[in-house]
Amino acid sequence: ITINPDNSLTVTAKLTTTENNTINTDITLRIGNKFYRMKITNNTGLFTTPELTPGNYRYSLAYAGTTEISSSNNNGAFTIKETVTLESNTTVNNNTATIQIHSSKDNINITLTINNTEYPITIKNNTATIQIDLKPGQYTYTIKYDGNEFAKTANTTGTFTIKQTPEITYDLEINPDNSNKSTYPKAKA
Protein backbone atom coordinates (compact mmCIF):
# COMPACT_ATOMS: atom_id res chain seq x y z
CA ILE A 1 0.00 0.00 0.00
CA THR A 2 1.30 3.44 -0.97
CA ILE A 3 -0.22 6.71 0.24
CA ASN A 4 -0.04 9.24 -2.60
CA PRO A 5 0.54 13.01 -2.16
CA ASP A 6 -3.14 13.69 -2.98
CA ASN A 7 -4.21 11.31 -0.14
CA SER A 8 -5.35 8.61 -2.54
CA LEU A 9 -4.08 5.10 -1.97
CA THR A 10 -2.37 2.81 -4.47
CA VAL A 11 -2.76 -0.87 -3.60
CA THR A 12 -0.68 -3.57 -5.24
CA ALA A 13 -1.74 -7.19 -4.72
CA LYS A 14 0.00 -10.37 -5.79
CA LEU A 15 -1.53 -13.84 -5.55
CA THR A 16 0.81 -16.82 -5.62
CA THR A 17 0.39 -20.54 -5.17
CA THR A 18 2.88 -23.26 -4.32
CA GLU A 19 2.25 -24.74 -7.77
CA ASN A 20 2.87 -21.33 -9.49
CA ASN A 21 -0.64 -21.30 -10.98
CA THR A 22 -1.67 -18.29 -13.05
CA ILE A 23 -4.57 -16.50 -11.37
CA ASN A 24 -6.92 -14.13 -13.21
CA THR A 25 -9.76 -13.05 -10.94
CA ASP A 26 -11.23 -10.25 -8.86
CA ILE A 27 -10.48 -9.71 -5.18
CA THR A 28 -12.24 -7.50 -2.65
CA LEU A 29 -10.44 -4.50 -1.20
CA ARG A 30 -12.05 -2.98 1.88
CA ILE A 31 -10.92 0.38 3.25
CA GLY A 32 -12.87 1.43 6.32
CA ASN A 33 -16.51 0.88 5.34
CA LYS A 34 -15.96 1.08 1.58
CA PHE A 35 -15.56 -1.91 -0.71
CA TYR A 36 -13.74 -1.96 -4.05
CA ARG A 37 -13.34 -4.67 -6.67
CA MET A 38 -9.70 -5.14 -7.62
CA LYS A 39 -8.83 -6.98 -10.85
CA ILE A 40 -6.01 -9.54 -10.73
CA THR A 41 -4.38 -10.36 -14.08
CA ASN A 42 -1.53 -12.89 -14.27
CA ASN A 43 -1.40 -12.97 -10.45
CA THR A 44 -0.98 -9.18 -10.00
CA GLY A 45 -3.37 -6.30 -9.50
CA LEU A 46 -3.04 -2.56 -9.06
CA PHE A 47 -5.78 -0.26 -7.80
CA THR A 48 -5.84 3.45 -6.89
CA THR A 49 -8.58 4.71 -4.58
CA PRO A 50 -10.17 8.14 -4.70
CA GLU A 51 -8.77 10.76 -2.31
CA LEU A 52 -9.30 9.76 1.32
CA THR A 53 -10.04 12.19 4.14
CA PRO A 54 -7.40 12.41 6.88
CA GLY A 55 -7.76 9.79 9.59
CA ASN A 56 -6.89 6.26 10.68
CA TYR A 57 -8.04 3.40 8.45
CA ARG A 58 -8.10 -0.39 8.47
CA TYR A 59 -7.92 -2.30 5.22
CA SER A 60 -8.39 -5.87 4.06
CA LEU A 61 -7.80 -7.75 0.83
CA ALA A 62 -9.86 -10.91 0.33
CA TYR A 63 -9.54 -13.61 -2.32
CA ALA A 64 -12.52 -15.98 -2.29
CA GLY A 65 -10.56 -18.91 -3.74
CA THR A 66 -11.69 -21.67 -6.09
CA THR A 67 -12.14 -25.43 -5.82
CA GLU A 68 -8.41 -25.80 -6.63
CA ILE A 69 -6.99 -22.76 -4.77
CA SER A 70 -7.69 -21.83 -1.14
CA SER A 71 -9.06 -18.45 -0.11
CA SER A 72 -6.66 -15.82 1.22
CA ASN A 73 -6.91 -12.67 3.33
CA ASN A 74 -4.52 -9.88 4.20
CA ASN A 75 -5.23 -6.87 6.42
CA GLY A 76 -3.60 -3.96 8.18
CA ALA A 77 -3.90 -0.30 9.08
CA PHE A 78 -2.65 3.06 7.84
CA THR A 79 -3.09 6.77 8.53
CA ILE A 80 -3.90 9.49 6.01
CA LYS A 81 -2.33 12.72 7.23
CA GLU A 82 -3.79 16.19 6.80
CA THR A 83 -2.15 18.35 4.12
CA VAL A 84 -0.90 21.64 5.56
CA THR A 85 -0.26 24.70 3.39
CA LEU A 86 1.94 27.63 4.36
CA GLU A 87 1.98 31.01 2.62
CA SER A 88 3.86 34.19 3.43
CA ASN A 89 3.90 37.90 2.59
CA THR A 90 6.92 40.10 3.26
CA THR A 91 7.09 43.87 3.56
CA VAL A 92 10.20 45.93 4.27
CA ASN A 93 10.29 49.34 5.97
CA ASN A 94 13.79 50.75 6.38
CA ASN A 95 15.74 47.96 8.14
CA THR A 96 12.69 46.07 9.42
CA ALA A 97 11.32 43.05 7.58
CA THR A 98 7.74 42.06 8.47
CA ILE A 99 6.82 38.51 7.49
CA GLN A 100 3.18 37.51 7.77
CA ILE A 101 2.60 33.75 7.68
CA HIS A 102 -0.70 32.05 6.90
CA SER A 103 -1.33 28.37 7.60
CA SER A 104 -4.21 26.04 6.73
CA LYS A 105 -3.70 24.42 10.16
CA ASP A 106 -4.14 26.32 13.40
CA ASN A 107 -2.19 26.10 16.68
CA ILE A 108 1.03 24.68 15.27
CA ASN A 109 4.68 25.46 15.85
CA ILE A 110 6.76 26.37 12.83
CA THR A 111 10.33 27.51 12.25
CA LEU A 112 11.29 30.57 10.22
CA THR A 113 14.90 30.42 9.03
CA ILE A 114 16.47 33.57 7.60
CA ASN A 115 20.01 33.13 6.26
CA ASN A 116 20.66 30.22 8.70
CA THR A 117 19.18 31.95 11.78
CA GLU A 118 16.12 30.16 13.19
CA TYR A 119 13.08 31.83 14.77
CA PRO A 120 10.48 29.55 16.42
CA ILE A 121 6.91 30.79 15.83
CA THR A 122 3.48 29.60 16.95
CA ILE A 123 0.58 29.91 14.52
CA LYS A 124 -2.60 31.16 16.22
CA ASN A 125 -5.87 31.79 14.36
CA ASN A 126 -4.10 30.45 11.23
CA THR A 127 -1.63 33.36 11.13
CA ALA A 128 1.53 34.75 12.68
CA THR A 129 3.53 37.93 12.10
CA ILE A 130 7.16 38.52 12.94
CA GLN A 131 9.20 41.73 12.61
CA ILE A 132 12.96 41.48 12.41
CA ASP A 133 15.53 44.29 12.22
CA LEU A 134 18.28 43.40 9.77
CA LYS A 135 21.31 44.98 8.14
CA PRO A 136 21.10 45.94 4.47
CA GLY A 137 21.40 42.95 2.15
CA GLN A 138 19.61 40.17 0.26
CA TYR A 139 17.84 37.61 2.48
CA THR A 140 16.38 34.17 1.79
CA TYR A 141 13.95 32.55 4.20
CA THR A 142 12.28 29.19 4.70
CA ILE A 143 9.18 28.54 6.78
CA LYS A 144 8.86 24.91 7.86
CA TYR A 145 6.27 22.83 9.69
CA ASP A 146 7.63 19.45 10.78
CA GLY A 147 4.26 17.72 10.78
CA ASN A 148 3.08 15.18 13.31
CA GLU A 149 1.29 11.84 13.37
CA PHE A 150 -1.81 13.45 11.80
CA ALA A 151 -0.38 16.18 9.53
CA LYS A 152 2.19 16.18 6.74
CA THR A 153 5.29 18.35 6.76
CA ALA A 154 5.04 21.64 4.86
CA ASN A 155 7.34 24.47 3.86
CA THR A 156 7.53 27.61 1.80
CA THR A 157 10.40 29.91 0.84
CA GLY A 158 10.91 33.53 -0.11
CA THR A 159 13.39 36.34 -0.52
CA PHE A 160 13.54 40.03 0.32
CA THR A 161 16.04 42.87 0.24
CA ILE A 162 16.88 45.43 2.91
CA LYS A 163 18.20 48.49 1.09
CA GLN A 164 20.78 50.80 2.57
CA THR A 165 19.21 54.05 3.77
CA PRO A 166 21.20 57.07 2.58
CA GLU A 167 22.35 59.51 5.21
CA ILE A 168 21.35 63.10 4.47
CA THR A 169 23.60 65.95 5.63
CA TYR A 170 23.32 69.71 5.29
CA ASP A 171 25.96 72.35 4.98
CA LEU A 172 25.11 75.44 7.02
CA GLU A 173 26.89 78.76 6.76
CA ILE A 174 26.36 81.82 8.93
CA ASN A 175 26.46 85.01 6.87
CA PRO A 176 28.02 88.17 8.20
CA ASP A 177 24.52 89.67 8.58
CA ASN A 178 23.59 86.70 10.92
CA SER A 179 21.17 85.17 8.44
CA ASN A 180 21.38 81.47 7.75
CA LYS A 181 22.29 80.24 4.34
CA SER A 182 21.57 76.59 3.52
CA THR A 183 22.89 74.65 0.65
CA TYR A 184 21.05 71.75 -0.95
CA PRO A 185 21.25 68.46 0.97
CA LYS A 186 23.89 65.99 -0.07
CA ALA A 187 23.31 62.27 0.16
CA LYS A 188 26.07 60.07 1.53
CA ALA A 189 26.14 56.37 0.70
C-alpha positions, 0 to 999 in steps of 0.5 A, a space after each residue: 500500500 502506498 499513500 499518494 501526495 493527494 491522499 489517494 491510496 495505491 494498492 498492489 496485490 500479488 496472488 501466488 500458489 505453491 504450484 505457481 498457478 496463473 490466477 486471473 480473478 477479482 479480489 475485494 479491497 475494503 478500506 474502512 466501510 468502503 468496498 472496491 473490486 480489484 482486478 487480478 491479471 496474471 497474479 498481479 493487481 493494481 488499484 488506486 482509490 479516490 482521495 481519502 479524508 485524513 484519519 486512521 483506516 483499516 484495510 483488508 484484501 480478500 480472495 474468495 478462492 476456487 475449488 483448486 486454490 484456497 481463499 486468502 486474506 490480508 489486512 492492516 492499518 494506515 493513517 492518512 495525514 492532513 495536508 498543511 499549506 503555508 503562505 507568506 507575505 513580506 514587507 520591508 520598511 527601512 531595516 525592518 522586515 515584516 513577514 506575515 505567515 498564513 497556515 491552513 492548520 491552526 495552533 502549530 509550531 513552525 520555524 522561520 529560518 532567515 540566512 541560517 538563523 532560526 526563529 520559532 513561531 506559533 501559529 494562532 488563528 491560522 496566522 503569525 507575524 514577525 518583525 525582524 531588524 536586519 542589516 542591508 542585504 539580500 535575504 532568503 527565508 524558509 518557513 517549515 512545519 515538521 508535521 506530526 502523526 496526523 499532519 504532513 510536513 510543509 514548507 515555503 520559501 521567499 526572498 527580500 532585500 533590505 536596502 541601505 538608507 542614505 544619510 542626508 547631511 546639510 551644509 550650514 553657513 552663517 552670513 556676516 549679517 547673521 542670516 542662515 544660508 543653507 545649501 542643498 542636501 547631499 546624500 552620503 552612501 
